[in-house]
Amino acid sequence: MAWKALHPDDDYSIWEYRFEQAIEELDKERLQAKKNGRADDKDMAENEDFKQDEGHPDDAGEKLDENAQATANIRTELEAAKKKNNELEVTVKSLQNELKPLRQKMTHFESMEKSLTNVKEHLVQQEKSLTDELSAKAEKEKMELA
């Protein structure tokens, strides 16, 4: 009632005020309004027959069926997605298992490549030192012959 006093033009306040009234008082008001020709047609329709409303409990069964069908469709799609996910996980694991020996071979190849490079460098150094040694020997023999 305090809300009504503070906000006299607010429709919700009328509802709130009437909600707190006893049912007998509301019925008396409605009968009096009907006699005086001031009955609110919208209010009367809502209170007399709920089944005339298009979105009311008569349609609830259809909506429940639609919701159940939608839920079933979503559940089916979810199960299919989970199955596909599991298949992909198995495929990834098998590919990782195939990749493991290839990575080991790649690592072995890279280490052999480094060893080969080191051997080549060692051979180049040996060839140079032998060439220098033989050149020095050849010079020495030339000097002795001359």
KEZA-529058 format. One line per field, with one value per residue: residue in three letters; x, y, z of N, C-alpha, C, O in turn. Coordinates in Angstrom, 3 decimals. Layout:
N
code c(ALA | ...)
n_x c(X | ...)
n_y c(Y | ...)
n_z c(Z | ...)
ca_x c(X | ...)
ca_y c(Y | ...)
ca_z c(Z | ...)
c_x c(X | ...)
c_y c(Y | ...)
c_z c(Z | ...)
o_x c(X | ...)
o_y c(Y | ...)
o_z c(Z | ...)
REM end
This chain:
146
code c(MET | ALA | TRP | LYS | ALA | LEU | HIS | PRO | ASP | ASP | ASP | TYR | SER | ILE | TRP | GLU | TYR | ARG | PHE | GLU | GLN | ALA | ILE | GLU | GLU | LEU | ASP | LYS | GLU | ARG | LEU | GLN | ALA | LYS | LYS | ASN | GLY | ARG | ALA | ASP | ASP | LYS | ASP | MET | ALA | GLU | ASN | GLU | ASP | PHE | LYS | GLN | ASP | GLU | GLY | HIS | PRO | ASP | ASP | ALA | GLY | GLU | LYS | LEU | ASP | GLU | ASN | ALA | GLN | ALA | THR | ALA | ASN | ILE | ARG | THR | GLU | LEU | GLU | ALA | ALA | LYS | LYS | LYS | ASN | ASN | GLU | LEU | GLU | VAL | THR | VAL | LYS | SER | LEU | GLN | ASN | GLU | LEU | LYS | PRO | LEU | ARG | GLN | LYS | MET | THR | HIS | PHE | GLU | SER | MET | GLU | LYS | SER | LEU | THR | ASN | VAL | LYS | GLU | HIS | LEU | VAL | GLN | GLN | GLU | LYS | SER | LEU | THR | ASP | GLU | LEU | SER | ALA | LYS | ALA | GLU | LYS | GLU | LYS | MET | GLU | LEU | ALA)
n_x c(0.808 | 2.019 | 3.634 | 1.755 | 0.832 | 3.100 | 3.600 | 1.283 | 0.532 | 1.642 | 1.318 | 2.122 | 2.030 | -0.674 | -1.289 | 0.281 | -0.927 | -3.485 | -2.790 | -2.220 | -4.700 | -7.589 | -9.133 | -11.918 | -12.521 | -11.508 | -13.166 | -15.615 | -15.070 | -14.745 | -17.281 | -18.805 | -17.666 | -18.397 | -21.160 | -21.383 | -20.395 | -17.714 | -15.808 | -12.653 | -11.834 | -9.609 | -8.481 | -10.590 | -10.688 | -8.234 | -8.545 | -10.857 | -10.643 | -8.034 | -7.303 | -7.765 | -5.627 | -2.916 | -0.326 | -0.471 | -1.015 | -2.262 | -0.714 | 1.614 | 2.356 | 3.066 | 5.243 | 6.911 | 7.389 | 8.760 | 10.966 | 12.004 | 12.667 | 14.579 | 16.481 | 17.148 | 18.254 | 20.485 | 21.844 | 22.410 | 24.081 | 26.160 | 27.094 | 27.980 | 30.007 | 31.724 | 32.459 | 33.767 | 35.855 | 37.195 | 38.030 | 39.761 | 41.685 | 42.800 | 43.876 | 45.781 | 47.496 | 48.469 | 49.810 | 51.749 | 53.178 | 54.191 | 55.796 | 57.790 | 60.014 | 60.965 | 61.837 | 63.915 | 65.636 | 66.186 | 67.571 | 69.798 | 70.826 | 71.477 | 73.498 | 75.384 | 75.913 | 77.202 | 79.474 | 80.598 | 81.253 | 83.220 | 85.131 | 85.790 | 86.964 | 89.174 | 90.508 | 91.161 | 92.971 | 94.930 | 95.734 | 96.794 | 98.911 | 100.474 | 101.014 | 102.520 | 104.646 | 105.680 | 106.378 | 108.358 | 110.261 | 110.795 | 111.972 | 114.231 | 115.574 | 116.030 | 117.782 | 119.905 | 120.669 | 121.414)
n_y c(-1.176 | 1.194 | 1.589 | 2.158 | 4.616 | 6.183 | 5.906 | 6.487 | 6.233 | 3.934 | 0.810 | -1.662 | -1.252 | -1.261 | -3.917 | -5.035 | -3.983 | -5.129 | -7.779 | -8.149 | -7.956 | -9.639 | -12.531 | -12.547 | -9.822 | -8.955 | -10.357 | -9.170 | -6.532 | -6.978 | -7.940 | -5.681 | -3.831 | -5.030 | -4.766 | -2.024 | -1.604 | -1.186 | -3.085 | -4.551 | -5.777 | -7.234 | -8.113 | -9.683 | -11.691 | -12.939 | -14.007 | -15.621 | -17.654 | -19.531 | -21.148 | -19.993 | -18.514 | -18.391 | -19.389 | -21.190 | -23.738 | -25.809 | -25.989 | -26.791 | -29.480 | -29.933 | -28.204 | -29.378 | -31.790 | -30.835 | -29.714 | -32.016 | -33.454 | -31.745 | -31.833 | -34.551 | -34.615 | -32.955 | -34.444 | -36.739 | -35.644 | -34.792 | -37.231 | -38.379 | -36.566 | -36.993 | -39.645 | -39.346 | -37.708 | -39.487 | -41.384 | -39.795 | -39.229 | -41.774 | -42.129 | -40.065 | -40.935 | -43.323 | -42.268 | -40.774 | -42.869 | -44.033 | -41.976 | -41.799 | -43.764 | -42.699 | -40.161 | -40.907 | -42.097 | -39.833 | -38.249 | -39.910 | -39.849 | -37.095 | -36.948 | -38.650 | -37.185 | -34.958 | -36.261 | -37.150 | -34.723 | -33.876 | -35.903 | -35.399 | -32.845 | -33.563 | -35.266 | -33.400 | -31.796 | -33.718 | -34.376 | -31.915 | -31.637 | -33.893 | -33.278 | -30.965 | -32.056 | -33.936 | -32.183 | -30.697 | -32.707 | -33.384 | -31.026 | -31.050 | -33.284 | -32.421 | -30.389 | -31.798 | -33.272 | -31.370)
n_z c(0.000 | 0.611 | -1.581 | -3.551 | -2.632 | -2.976 | -5.716 | -7.654 | -10.379 | -11.345 | -12.893 | -11.932 | -9.236 | -8.705 | -9.171 | -7.173 | -4.920 | -5.158 | -4.979 | -2.337 | -1.237 | 0.083 | -1.400 | -1.452 | -1.336 | -3.775 | -5.540 | -4.911 | -5.751 | -8.506 | -9.243 | -8.620 | -10.395 | -12.780 | -12.705 | -12.821 | -15.316 | -15.731 | -16.050 | -16.626 | -19.624 | -20.503 | -18.090 | -17.170 | -19.144 | -18.762 | -16.208 | -16.363 | -18.391 | -19.039 | -21.109 | -23.562 | -24.236 | -26.494 | -26.094 | -23.974 | -21.379 | -22.990 | -25.275 | -24.223 | -24.203 | -26.879 | -27.059 | -25.191 | -26.486 | -28.743 | -27.459 | -26.258 | -28.536 | -29.660 | -27.637 | -27.775 | -30.338 | -29.982 | -28.063 | -29.570 | -31.552 | -29.894 | -28.868 | -31.261 | -31.898 | -29.727 | -30.230 | -32.693 | -31.817 | -30.090 | -31.995 | -33.499 | -31.554 | -31.201 | -33.746 | -33.775 | -31.731 | -32.886 | -35.094 | -33.774 | -32.636 | -34.956 | -35.801 | -33.883 | -34.229 | -36.617 | -35.872 | -34.186 | -36.052 | -37.581 | -35.731 | -35.365 | -37.970 | -38.170 | -36.218 | -37.387 | -39.670 | -38.599 | -37.600 | -40.000 | -41.185 | -39.375 | -39.826 | -42.494 | -42.235 | -40.677 | -42.479 | -44.485 | -43.084 | -42.522 | -45.124 | -45.919 | -44.075 | -44.781 | -47.435 | -47.071 | -45.634 | -47.462 | -49.508 | -48.282 | -47.922 | -50.549 | -51.432 | -49.871 | -50.855 | -53.425 | -52.928 | -51.970 | -54.180 | -55.922)
ca_x c(0.000 | 2.915 | 4.070 | 0.633 | 0.800 | 4.254 | 3.572 | -0.123 | 0.324 | 2.353 | 0.421 | 2.571 | 1.601 | -2.066 | -1.220 | 0.826 | -1.978 | -4.537 | -2.236 | -2.285 | -6.094 | -8.212 | -9.821 | -13.317 | -12.582 | -11.307 | -14.383 | -16.625 | -14.707 | -14.984 | -18.733 | -19.259 | -17.219 | -19.192 | -22.492 | -21.269 | -19.907 | -16.323 | -14.936 | -11.494 | -12.000 | -8.353 | -8.381 | -11.631 | -10.298 | -7.128 | -8.989 | -11.926 | -10.327 | -6.620 | -7.092 | -7.878 | -4.301 | -2.271 | 0.874 | -0.781 | -0.761 | -2.666 | 0.409 | 2.808 | 2.750 | 3.781 | 6.540 | 7.731 | 7.821 | 9.789 | 12.158 | 12.568 | 13.288 | 15.797 | 17.444 | 17.611 | 19.140 | 21.740 | 22.523 | 22.940 | 25.226 | 27.230 | 27.660 | 28.731 | 31.227 | 32.621 | 32.977 | 34.735 | 36.999 | 37.933 | 38.691 | 40.884 | 42.728 | 43.467 | 44.670 | 46.931 | 48.430 | 49.137 | 50.751 | 52.882 | 53.974 | 54.921 | 56.760 | 58.859 | 61.229 | 61.482 | 62.602 | 65.169 | 66.501 | 66.596 | 68.602 | 70.979 | 71.331 | 72.113 | 74.775 | 76.325 | 76.281 | 78.218 | 80.696 | 81.148 | 81.866 | 84.467 | 86.094 | 86.252 | 87.895 | 90.393 | 91.207 | 91.722 | 94.141 | 95.962 | 96.234 | 97.623 | 100.172 | 101.263 | 101.499 | 103.601 | 105.777 | 106.297 | 106.991 | 109.596 | 111.178 | 111.182 | 112.893 | 115.459 | 116.258 | 116.473 | 118.951 | 120.998 | 121.053 | 121.971)
ca_y c(0.000 | 2.338 | 1.763 | 2.810 | 6.009 | 6.872 | 5.806 | 6.242 | 5.918 | 2.703 | -0.342 | -2.738 | -0.957 | -1.708 | -5.379 | -5.318 | -3.649 | -6.138 | -9.064 | -8.218 | -7.986 | -10.955 | -12.952 | -12.129 | -8.393 | -8.829 | -10.820 | -8.126 | -5.421 | -7.395 | -7.954 | -4.292 | -3.221 | -5.618 | -4.149 | -0.625 | -1.555 | -0.743 | -4.265 | -4.576 | -6.981 | -7.996 | -8.746 | -10.716 | -12.795 | -13.655 | -14.723 | -16.567 | -18.823 | -19.554 | -21.984 | -19.196 | -17.965 | -19.236 | -20.034 | -21.642 | -25.144 | -26.748 | -26.117 | -27.200 | -30.816 | -29.800 | -27.580 | -30.385 | -32.729 | -30.152 | -29.614 | -33.364 | -33.799 | -30.941 | -32.400 | -35.827 | -34.298 | -32.448 | -35.575 | -37.582 | -34.934 | -34.808 | -38.583 | -38.549 | -35.762 | -37.695 | -40.822 | -38.843 | -37.249 | -40.678 | -41.946 | -38.912 | -39.431 | -43.041 | -41.881 | -39.238 | -41.796 | -44.238 | -41.465 | -40.459 | -44.100 | -44.181 | -40.884 | -41.994 | -44.325 | -41.781 | -39.126 | -41.524 | -42.224 | -38.477 | -37.867 | -40.713 | -39.302 | -35.807 | -37.184 | -39.201 | -36.088 | -34.185 | -37.083 | -37.127 | -33.400 | -33.892 | -36.779 | -34.671 | -31.812 | -34.260 | -35.712 | -32.219 | -31.418 | -34.740 | -34.220 | -30.726 | -31.892 | -34.836 | -32.543 | -30.095 | -32.918 | -34.482 | -31.065 | -30.374 | -33.812 | -33.256 | -29.882 | -31.456 | -34.185 | -31.577 | -29.668 | -32.748 | -33.665 | -30.233)
ca_z c(0.000 | 0.626 | -2.968 | -4.227 | -2.201 | -3.560 | -7.183 | -7.983 | -11.796 | -11.670 | -13.028 | -11.053 | -7.867 | -8.595 | -9.020 | -5.850 | -3.965 | -5.258 | -4.563 | -0.881 | -0.815 | 0.199 | -2.622 | -1.379 | -1.670 | -5.218 | -6.197 | -4.720 | -6.635 | -9.877 | -9.433 | -8.601 | -11.642 | -13.841 | -12.615 | -13.221 | -16.691 | -15.744 | -15.964 | -17.518 | -20.448 | -20.500 | -16.781 | -17.106 | -20.017 | -18.130 | -15.020 | -16.615 | -19.204 | -19.403 | -22.287 | -24.764 | -24.500 | -27.496 | -25.601 | -22.635 | -21.120 | -24.035 | -26.200 | -23.466 | -24.634 | -28.145 | -26.779 | -24.523 | -27.522 | -29.520 | -26.608 | -26.106 | -29.820 | -29.774 | -26.683 | -28.327 | -31.462 | -29.433 | -27.427 | -30.647 | -32.130 | -28.903 | -28.852 | -32.512 | -31.780 | -28.788 | -30.930 | -33.670 | -31.035 | -29.655 | -33.177 | -33.835 | -30.538 | -31.526 | -34.944 | -33.382 | -30.985 | -33.818 | -35.878 | -32.901 | -32.521 | -36.223 | -35.894 | -32.904 | -34.831 | -37.635 | -35.168 | -33.726 | -37.240 | -37.946 | -34.767 | -35.691 | -39.229 | -37.884 | -35.515 | -38.376 | -40.559 | -37.873 | -37.576 | -41.352 | -41.351 | -38.585 | -40.506 | -43.683 | -41.773 | -40.239 | -43.690 | -45.135 | -42.299 | -42.734 | -46.496 | -45.942 | -43.363 | -45.586 | -48.606 | -46.595 | -45.246 | -48.688 | -50.243 | -47.592 | -48.199 | -51.956 | -51.484 | -49.246 | -51.789 | -54.543 | -52.456 | -51.841 | -55.549 | -56.626)
c_x c(0.867 | 3.405 | 3.010 | 0.586 | 1.939 | 4.193 | 2.144 | -0.360 | 0.966 | 1.383 | 0.822 | 2.095 | 0.153 | -2.087 | -0.750 | -0.237 | -3.064 | -4.044 | -2.351 | -3.725 | -6.588 | -8.994 | -11.277 | -13.474 | -12.440 | -12.554 | -15.491 | -16.355 | -15.041 | -16.486 | -19.290 | -18.890 | -18.039 | -20.587 | -22.450 | -20.774 | -18.476 | -15.353 | -13.835 | -11.559 | -10.756 | -8.206 | -9.381 | -11.228 | -9.180 | -7.620 | -10.034 | -11.461 | -8.877 | -6.398 | -7.224 | -6.538 | -3.554 | -1.065 | 0.686 | -0.672 | -1.247 | -1.520 | 1.658 | 3.283 | 3.528 | 5.166 | 7.472 | 8.244 | 8.917 | 11.085 | 12.821 | 13.269 | 14.596 | 16.887 | 18.016 | 18.567 | 20.500 | 22.538 | 23.153 | 24.170 | 26.420 | 27.900 | 28.473 | 30.042 | 32.228 | 33.258 | 34.048 | 36.006 | 37.850 | 38.677 | 39.908 | 42.024 | 43.502 | 44.370 | 45.925 | 47.958 | 49.174 | 50.144 | 51.967 | 53.784 | 54.772 | 56.033 | 57.972 | 60.112 | 61.825 | 62.293 | 63.936 | 66.143 | 67.028 | 67.711 | 69.905 | 71.630 | 72.069 | 73.446 | 75.809 | 76.803 | 77.361 | 79.539 | 81.382 | 81.850 | 83.200 | 85.531 | 86.653 | 87.262 | 89.227 | 91.204 | 91.864 | 92.997 | 95.281 | 96.575 | 97.181 | 98.962 | 101.051 | 101.849 | 102.668 | 104.851 | 106.495 | 106.965 | 108.329 | 110.653 | 111.714 | 112.176 | 114.253 | 116.250 | 116.771 | 117.749 | 120.169 | 121.519 | 121.731 | 123.299)
c_y c(1.261 | 2.621 | 2.522 | 4.293 | 6.800 | 6.929 | 5.527 | 5.849 | 4.605 | 1.525 | -1.476 | -2.509 | -1.375 | -3.213 | -5.738 | -5.059 | -4.722 | -7.500 | -9.237 | -8.255 | -9.427 | -11.253 | -12.492 | -10.663 | -8.195 | -9.264 | -9.777 | -6.950 | -5.754 | -7.399 | -6.534 | -3.595 | -3.733 | -4.982 | -2.720 | -0.478 | -1.081 | -1.923 | -4.187 | -5.877 | -7.855 | -8.778 | -9.896 | -11.929 | -13.611 | -14.522 | -15.790 | -17.810 | -18.768 | -20.264 | -21.202 | -18.583 | -18.920 | -19.989 | -20.642 | -23.158 | -26.144 | -27.010 | -26.642 | -28.574 | -30.777 | -29.207 | -28.561 | -31.391 | -32.120 | -30.059 | -30.973 | -33.784 | -33.036 | -31.473 | -33.704 | -35.587 | -33.821 | -33.574 | -36.486 | -36.939 | -34.944 | -36.175 | -38.848 | -37.776 | -36.423 | -38.904 | -40.406 | -38.373 | -38.429 | -41.317 | -41.110 | -39.054 | -40.712 | -42.849 | -41.081 | -40.085 | -42.738 | -43.483 | -41.072 | -41.676 | -44.354 | -43.143 | -41.096 | -42.623 | -43.411 | -40.657 | -39.674 | -41.670 | -40.862 | -38.002 | -38.609 | -40.182 | -37.986 | -35.995 | -37.781 | -38.118 | -35.224 | -34.953 | -37.061 | -35.802 | -33.344 | -34.744 | -36.071 | -33.596 | -32.445 | -34.730 | -34.548 | -31.788 | -32.422 | -34.601 | -33.024 | -30.987 | -32.875 | -34.145 | -31.646 | -30.919 | -33.467 | -33.374 | -30.697 | -31.444 | -33.712 | -32.109 | -30.264 | -32.374 | -33.408 | -30.858 | -30.598 | -33.166 | -32.475 | -29.832)
c_z c(0.000 | -0.786 | -3.753 | -3.871 | -2.840 | -5.081 | -7.648 | -9.441 | -12.222 | -11.713 | -12.096 | -9.628 | -7.664 | -8.381 | -7.619 | -4.772 | -3.980 | -4.793 | -3.050 | -0.361 | -0.721 | -1.073 | -2.618 | -1.771 | -3.171 | -5.976 | -6.085 | -5.650 | -8.081 | -10.180 | -9.495 | -9.912 | -12.814 | -13.871 | -13.124 | -14.659 | -16.808 | -15.721 | -17.016 | -18.314 | -20.443 | -19.201 | -16.672 | -17.950 | -19.382 | -16.983 | -15.310 | -17.347 | -19.675 | -20.739 | -23.589 | -25.158 | -25.427 | -26.946 | -24.247 | -22.513 | -22.165 | -25.004 | -25.503 | -23.903 | -25.933 | -27.914 | -26.082 | -25.534 | -28.376 | -28.725 | -26.439 | -27.392 | -29.999 | -28.844 | -27.208 | -29.493 | -30.967 | -28.800 | -28.487 | -31.281 | -31.182 | -28.848 | -30.108 | -32.452 | -30.831 | -29.465 | -31.935 | -32.965 | -30.576 | -30.823 | -33.554 | -32.833 | -30.816 | -32.740 | -34.610 | -32.638 | -31.919 | -34.680 | -35.049 | -32.740 | -33.795 | -36.330 | -34.983 | -33.529 | -35.912 | -36.995 | -34.675 | -34.891 | -37.672 | -37.024 | -35.068 | -36.975 | -38.992 | -37.170 | -36.480 | -39.339 | -39.910 | -37.845 | -38.934 | -41.621 | -40.599 | -39.264 | -41.743 | -43.303 | -41.365 | -41.462 | -44.430 | -44.397 | -42.508 | -44.124 | -46.588 | -45.248 | -44.144 | -46.816 | -48.200 | -46.279 | -46.486 | -49.509 | -49.601 | -47.874 | -49.635 | -52.110 | -50.926 | -50.189 | -52.993 | -54.150 | -52.356 | -53.224 | -56.271 | -56.134)
o_x c(0.472 | 3.575 | 3.329 | 0.324 | 1.758 | 4.677 | 1.843 | -1.359 | 0.830 | 0.701 | -0.032 | 1.794 | -0.218 | -2.808 | -1.304 | -0.400 | -3.510 | -4.825 | -2.554 | -3.955 | -6.054 | -9.464 | -11.809 | -14.432 | -13.144 | -12.955 | -16.219 | -17.278 | -15.563 | -16.915 | -20.145 | -19.699 | -18.348 | -21.122 | -23.382 | -20.730 | -18.062 | -14.180 | -14.079 | -11.364 | -10.852 | -7.851 | -9.055 | -11.406 | -9.184 | -7.158 | -10.105 | -11.840 | -8.547 | -5.408 | -6.826 | -6.354 | -3.548 | -0.832 | 1.608 | -0.266 | -0.699 | -1.370 | 2.663 | 4.488 | 4.523 | 6.147 | 8.674 | 9.400 | 9.895 | 12.168 | 14.047 | 14.336 | 15.598 | 18.058 | 19.218 | 19.577 | 21.539 | 23.754 | 24.283 | 25.177 | 27.562 | 29.126 | 29.534 | 31.075 | 33.431 | 34.450 | 35.105 | 37.111 | 39.077 | 39.822 | 40.961 | 43.195 | 44.725 | 45.496 | 47.009 | 49.158 | 50.379 | 51.221 | 53.087 | 55.008 | 55.902 | 57.092 | 59.065 | 61.196 | 63.042 | 63.325 | 64.960 | 67.335 | 68.182 | 68.691 | 70.985 | 72.855 | 73.152 | 74.416 | 76.991 | 77.954 | 78.313 | 80.603 | 82.607 | 82.924 | 84.189 | 86.703 | 87.854 | 88.292 | 90.290 | 92.429 | 92.977 | 93.994 | 96.441 | 97.792 | 98.224 | 100.016 | 102.270 | 102.997 | 103.679 | 105.969 | 107.723 | 108.000 | 109.307 | 111.826 | 112.899 | 113.140 | 115.291 | 117.469 | 117.841 | 118.680 | 121.302 | 122.719 | 122.556 | 123.885)
o_y c(2.284 | 3.784 | 3.423 | 5.130 | 7.962 | 7.888 | 4.389 | 5.191 | 4.211 | 1.245 | -2.166 | -3.457 | -1.800 | -3.721 | -6.622 | -5.845 | -5.170 | -8.290 | -10.345 | -8.549 | -10.320 | -10.336 | -12.095 | -10.296 | -7.384 | -8.616 | -9.529 | -6.420 | -4.909 | -6.926 | -6.230 | -2.858 | -2.979 | -4.697 | -2.263 | 0.636 | -0.620 | -1.745 | -3.798 | -6.957 | -9.080 | -9.957 | -10.958 | -13.068 | -14.840 | -15.650 | -16.781 | -18.920 | -18.034 | -20.003 | -21.709 | -18.178 | -20.128 | -21.136 | -20.616 | -23.810 | -27.244 | -28.126 | -26.908 | -28.817 | -31.485 | -29.657 | -28.578 | -31.808 | -32.791 | -30.299 | -31.080 | -34.397 | -33.601 | -31.551 | -33.947 | -36.279 | -34.240 | -33.658 | -36.947 | -37.607 | -35.087 | -36.269 | -39.470 | -38.270 | -36.418 | -39.161 | -41.031 | -38.611 | -38.385 | -41.744 | -41.652 | -39.007 | -40.738 | -43.345 | -41.387 | -39.965 | -42.936 | -44.005 | -41.039 | -41.545 | -44.837 | -43.418 | -40.617 | -42.060 | -43.363 | -40.252 | -38.993 | -41.401 | -40.744 | -37.416 | -38.018 | -40.079 | -37.771 | -35.297 | -37.447 | -38.129 | -34.806 | -34.366 | -36.964 | -35.775 | -32.830 | -34.367 | -36.136 | -33.445 | -31.909 | -34.609 | -34.677 | -31.451 | -32.037 | -34.696 | -33.091 | -30.611 | -32.704 | -34.377 | -31.576 | -30.526 | -33.470 | -33.603 | -30.420 | -31.114 | -33.921 | -32.236 | -29.854 | -32.242 | -33.715 | -30.736 | -30.203 | -33.388 | -32.679 | -28.878)
o_z c(-0.559 | -1.154 | -4.529 | -4.735 | -3.205 | -5.682 | -8.008 | -9.731 | -13.380 | -10.727 | -11.539 | -8.902 | -6.570 | -7.522 | -6.966 | -3.838 | -2.924 | -4.263 | -2.555 | 0.813 | -1.379 | -1.747 | -3.654 | -2.451 | -3.774 | -6.942 | -7.047 | -6.269 | -8.807 | -11.232 | -10.327 | -10.476 | -13.737 | -14.942 | -13.786 | -15.182 | -17.872 | -15.395 | -18.159 | -17.757 | -20.384 | -19.210 | -16.142 | -17.520 | -19.458 | -16.810 | -14.582 | -16.970 | -20.607 | -21.422 | -24.637 | -26.306 | -25.189 | -27.327 | -23.432 | -23.475 | -22.235 | -25.501 | -26.163 | -23.970 | -26.093 | -28.507 | -26.344 | -25.462 | -28.705 | -29.258 | -26.470 | -27.352 | -30.434 | -29.216 | -27.106 | -29.620 | -31.478 | -28.972 | -28.326 | -31.517 | -31.619 | -28.788 | -30.042 | -32.904 | -31.090 | -29.297 | -32.022 | -33.454 | -30.660 | -30.671 | -33.889 | -33.210 | -30.683 | -32.764 | -35.106 | -32.885 | -31.767 | -34.966 | -35.560 | -32.710 | -33.731 | -36.894 | -35.288 | -33.375 | -36.091 | -37.530 | -34.739 | -34.743 | -38.084 | -37.485 | -35.032 | -37.051 | -39.537 | -37.468 | -36.394 | -39.773 | -40.569 | -38.043 | -39.013 | -42.222 | -41.120 | -39.286 | -42.007 | -43.959 | -41.680 | -41.482 | -44.941 | -45.035 | -42.652 | -44.282 | -47.238 | -45.760 | -44.167 | -47.196 | -48.898 | -46.615 | -46.565 | -50.134 | -50.296 | -48.048 | -49.898 | -52.865 | -51.445 | -50.300 | -53.519 | -54.947 | -52.629 | -53.385 | -57.162 | -56.646)
REM end
